[in-house]
Amino acid sequence: METMREFKERCARVRVIMDEKSVDALCLTPSADMYYLTGFWTDPAERPILCTLPRAGEPMFMVPRLYEEQVRQRSWIDDVQVWDEETGTVAQLRELLQKLKILEGKIAVPDRLWMSQFRLFQEAAPEADYVFTSEILGRMRMIKSEQEIRCMERAAQLAEAALAATFPLCREYSREYELAAHLEYEMRVKGAEGSAFETIVASGPNGSIPHHGSGDRKLRDGEFVTFDVGARLNRYCSDITRTVAVGKISPKMERVYNTVWKAYQEAVSAVKPGIASENVDLAARRVIVDSGYGEYFIHRTGHGVGLDIHEPPYIRQRDQTRLEAGMTFSIEPGVYIPGEFGVRIEDVVVVTEEGCRPLTKYPAEMIAV
Ligand SMILES: [Mn+2]
């Protein structure tokens, strides 16, 4: 886990970027951005939890009373104030922004701020110029430190171990949700804080729906089952997908599987610092298009992974983002044939000086159960 010093150092670096971009303050609400700079994580909720980080001056938390102790424990920021229940939120927010002299300033708020809370800002400081925190933090968060990569590796290992423990149960358990429950149990009991996203166990024709989730469908012989799972550990996410064959599959299924496997390998080999993200997408897409399944590859090749399960950089067509050492993203080509089946293979890789290294080691060749 990060130490308090690391959070402080990030704040110091952020202040330099704020200077460059003439941003007067960050107004953070619960989000990966808030954790990244303060060390405090909670899910967004209806009562505002706010941390102001001015370009010059000390940062401060403003929280409902029930969060006061937790914020003091988790965050390096000493100034923790509590909303006064009597005075309205808008009035207190206005007073706070006035004290910081940013009522008409340039304020960065999280990209994932709830609209209902953005409304409070607009009412408290209608003259302010609001920008997204991604403009300040986006690049910094894309390049992971060694410490962050170690966290992500451990999160990846948890998901990988859960998969390995669950595959043999395809014969024993009959329904998608039973396998999903087992995956989640395995991750949790090994120390994960939870799932990084809704676990996907998609059997047979459900496999053509990339974000199927899991339902009560029974597994059948001669079908594929796609498992897409991620653990959260020290707030960092992992994301891994394997498609397994239950019993004997058709030659067409085998052909599609091998196409996706080859696309995955080509994309992984294409990754190196300096190239544009679109080239990685192209490497995977070319294999699938050349095999005649291009119209069934219905999504981008990958997405950044870190404190958020989907974050920049995005590995997609026409994206010019230059890859750099320390970036972490998924490579996950897939082929989805509606009404029939789907295949997806996914690992998160970290860009290195020479190329890239997958965070997971679980074999991706055809897995039969
Ligand atoms: Mn993914």
Residues whose N, C-alpha, C, O or C-beta is under 5 A from the ligand:
A	BS01	MN	D239 S330
